[in-house]
Each structure stands twice: as C-alpha cells, then as structure tokens.
Amino acid sequence: MSTRGRPAAVLFDLDGTLVDSAPDLAAAANAMLAARGLAPVPYEELRPLAGSGARGMLSRTFRSGPGDPDYAALRDEFHDLYERCMLASTRAFEGVEALLAGLQAHGLPWGIVTNKARRFAGPLVQALAPIAGTGTLVCGDCTPHTKPHPAPLLEAARRLGLEAGRCIYVGDDRRDVEAGRAAGMGTVAAAWGYLGPGAEVAAWSAGHVIHAPGELLNWLDLA
C-alpha cells in the first residue's frame, strides 16, 4: 500500500517520530565528557544524530564507532547513564497525542517499531501517556534483525494479526522508509524528526512526506 488510502493499521518509529528523546540522549553523552573533564558538545550538533542512539552520540563526542577498540565500553557507559536520565526531558512531539487519539477514534490500530532496545523503549513508552496505549511494541532486540531489515515490521504486523501490505509505516529516517518498503508496507516520512545529517527526505522514495503529525490524519481522510 504505497498510495493514499485507509490502511488496516499504522506503525510508527519511536525516537524522532513519536517522541523527542534527543535532549536526554545528548545529556548522557555530555555527562560522559564532563566526567573526563572535557567540554560539552553543543546540543545543536548532537540533535541530528539522536536517531542513531548511542552510535550517533559517541560518533560525535568520542569519534568512536562499532569496531573501534574502545567502543563497547563507551557504549555500555552511555547506556547506563542514559537509562538513569531518559525520562528527564523526553516528551511526545506536539500533535502526537491528537494524532493517536484520532486513529483510536476511527478504530484504526497503531503500534511502534523501534531499533531502541527493550531495556529503554519499554519503560519510556509506559511512562509517556500519549503513547502508552500502543497496540504493539517491537524493539531492536525483539527480532534477529533491526531496521532497515523488514523483520521488525513484519513481526509487528504479525502481532496485530494483519498482513504487512495492509499497514503503513511512519518514520523520520531513511532506514524507516527502506524497512517499510522491504516489508511491503506503505511508507510515510516524518519530516519533523531528526532525519540525520545532510538528509534529503525527498530522495528516500517514501510514499508520502508529512511535516507535522496532524497531516497524517488529513492524508488518511480521518481529520
């Protein structure tokens, strides 16, 4: 389902799509720098990297990535710090509560598919009232593969008892569009999200691009 029309369910990415978690991710990264007597990285530089979680934060703050000798230890330290502060400033984006209420009012199921591990995603979703009512939550460690592989999206459709082709997936990263297309779902790019450095949303070949949560209801003729 790559064109306009009412789907059987709407699936969403989490960070950068439903919730703005960048402030807490950046705070954890800068806390690591502070512990070493190093200057913080400006939030404006870290925010676009938030969609990649620890990998994104550590790539800028410590110039470290998977495969580097120090990366595993830095990642574990980051995760421990983030777990302690991940609810300090994270909130649902403006318009998300109304969007989800609109889907519910029209009897349209919705769920969340994220690369975030259950350790973080589970408590975060339960703590934020606008998204706590999700019909399913598929995390980065729920299937053998993470996005852009389609496995997590296919698992979400299975849990909802639906064919994947009857669902649409909404996300703010190229990986979300690639995963949705690979799963046979309609795809919607959320252009209010983190997007990533130098992102050209129009080049992702999403089925549709929206610039605010409420636009999804309009596109689905549910407003």
HELIX and SHEET records of a PDB file:
HELIX    1   1 ALA A   22  ALA A   35  1                                  14    
HELIX    2   2 TYR A   43  LEU A   46  1                                   4    
HELIX    3   3 ARG A   47  SER A   52  5                                   6    
HELIX    4   4 GLY A   53  THR A   61  1                                   9    
HELIX    5   5 TYR A   71  CYS A   85  1                                  15    
HELIX    6   6 VAL A   96  ALA A  105  1                                  10    
HELIX    7   7 ARG A  118  ALA A  127  1                                  10    
HELIX    8   8 ALA A  129  ILE A  131  5                                   3    
HELIX    9   9 ALA A  151  LEU A  160  1                                  10    
HELIX   10  10 ALA A  164  ARG A  166  5                                   3    
HELIX   11  11 ARG A  174  ALA A  182  1                                   9    
HELIX   12  12 VAL A  201  TRP A  204  5                                   4    
HELIX   13  13 GLY A  214  TRP A  219  1                                   6    
SHEET    1   A 6 LEU A 137  VAL A 138  0                                        
SHEET    2   A 6 TRP A 110  VAL A 113  1                                        
SHEET    3   A 6 ALA A   9  PHE A  12  1                                        
SHEET    4   A 6 CYS A 167  GLY A 171  1                                        
SHEET    5   A 6 GLY A 186  ALA A 190  1                                        
SHEET    6   A 6 HIS A 208  ILE A 210  1                                        
SHEET    1   B 2 VAL A  19  ASP A  20  0                                        
SHEET    2   B 2 ARG A  91  ALA A  92 -1                                        
END                                                                             
